Amino acid sequence: MKAYLNTFITYLENLQRIVDKIERHFDGDPSVLQARLAGDMFPLVTQMEIAIGFTLRSCCPLAGKEVISFVSEEKSYTSIKTQITKTLHYLRSIELLGNSENLVLEDMAGPAKVSLPAHQFLLTFALPNFFFHLGMVYSIARTNGVALTKGDFDGLHQYPPGFSFE
């Protein structure tokens, strides 16, 4: 289970850097935080909040703790960065349960209740949703002109400045 925790931490750190790039690109203008990939989808700031929240919705129960949230009523770069920082600090401070074989995790998938064994919950619900919302953050930022690469998303790929597949 520690591998899941470390995956969330790694990608939250990547999200932290992406938020910094978005803020720099827009010179701190928060209006892009309301940008959407499509009109009926959540805005950028909500995509960020949901991605961050999935880490806690997954790891808190695996640590035998109530799910907490660091979402702020304020919707700004500062509030998102604070949410990421607090979440990272919290995730680094918890110990996951040693034996989660019989642990069943419950959550909501929109209006549908999800109740799955811990390992299946992580693999089929939590991680896909975390990466979906993280991917939406990346997509909305790119659509709005932020120069991000796959390396910004995964922290592994490295492309020279100005690289293009075209």
N, C-alpha and C positions, 0 to 999 in steps of 0.2 A: 504493500500500500504506500510505502514511502516514495516509490517511483512516481505515483500519481501526484503526490504533494510536491515533489521536486519539479514535475512537469508544469504544474500550475505556477509555481514560483518563477521558473525560467521565463514563461510566456507573459507573466505579469510584468517582469522586468523589461521585456521587449515592448509591451504596451506602454510602459512608462516612457521609454525613448520615443515611441511613435507619437505620444501626446506632446512631448517636447517639440518634435519636428512640426507637428500641426500648428502648435502655438507660434513657433518661430516663423513659419511660412505665412501666417496671417497676422504677423506683428501683434499678437495678443488679442485680435478682434474675435470676440466670442460668437459672432453670428454663425460661423460655420458649424458650431456645435448643434445647431438645429437642422443642418443639412440631412437629407435622406437619399438613399439609393433609389427608392421609388416612393411615391406619395403615400402609400398605405403601410409603409414600414416605419419602424422606430427611427428617431433622429440619432445622429452620431453620439451625442452625450448619453442617451439611453442605451445604445448598443454597448458603449464603454461600461456603464454601470451594471448592465446585465452580465457581461463577460466577467467582470470582477466579482460580482455576486455569486456566480456559479462556483467559484473556487470555495467560497465559504459554505454554500449550500451543500457541497460535497464533503469537504474536509471536517467541518464541525461535527456532524454525526459520526464520522469515522474516528473522532477523538473523544466521543462520548459527551459532547457538549451541545448546548442549544445553538441553533444557527443564529449568527449575529450579522449585522450589516453596518457598513460605514457610509452608506449613501447619504448625501446632504441634500437639503431642500434647494440649496444654491446650485445652479448649473453653470459652472465655470471651469476654466483650466485648473485653477487652484483647488476647487472642490474635488475634481477627478484625481489630481495628483495626490491630494491628501487621502482620498479613498484608497488609492493604490498603495501608498506608503503604509497606512494603517493595516491594510489587508496583508501586505507582505510581512510586516512585523508580527501580526497575529499568527499567520501560517508558520513562520519560523519558530514561534514559541510553543506550538502545540505538539503533543505526542499522539500519534495515531494508535488506536487500539491494536494490540498484538494479534488477537484472533478475531477476525471479522467474518469468518466463514458463515456463521449463522445470523449475521446482522442483515436486516432488511431496511433499506432506506426508502423514504417516501418523500415525494415532492409533487409539484403541479407542473404539467406540461400544457400551458394555456389553461383551459377549463378542465382538462383530464387529469385524474389522479394517477401518479406513477408510484408503484410499489415493487421494488426489485431487490434481489440479493445484492449486497454491496459491490461486489466485483462487476456484476452485470450492470448495475446502476451507473458505475463509473464509465464502463466501456460503451454502453449503448445510449446513455442519456446525458450524463454530466460532461464528459469530454467532447462529444459531438456538439453539444449546445454551446459550450465554452468557445470552441474553435469556430463555430458558426458566427457568433456575435463578434469575436475577434476579427474574423474575416470581413464582416460588415464594416467594422471600424477601418480596416485597411482599404476596402473598396470605396467607401465614402470619401476617405481622405484622398485617394488617388484620383477619383472622379473630380474632385475639387482642386486638382493641380499640385497636391503635395508630392514631392519627389521621394517616394518610398520604393524600396526594392524588396525582393523576397527575403533578402538578408535582414531587413528591418523586422519582418514578420517572424522569421525563425531563428535569427541570430547566427545562422550558419553560412548561408550563401554569401558570396562576396563578388561584386561586380565593380569594374572600374567606373569612375565618374563618367556620366554621359552614355553609358552602355545602353544599347537598344537591340531588341531581337529583329528589328526591321532593317 
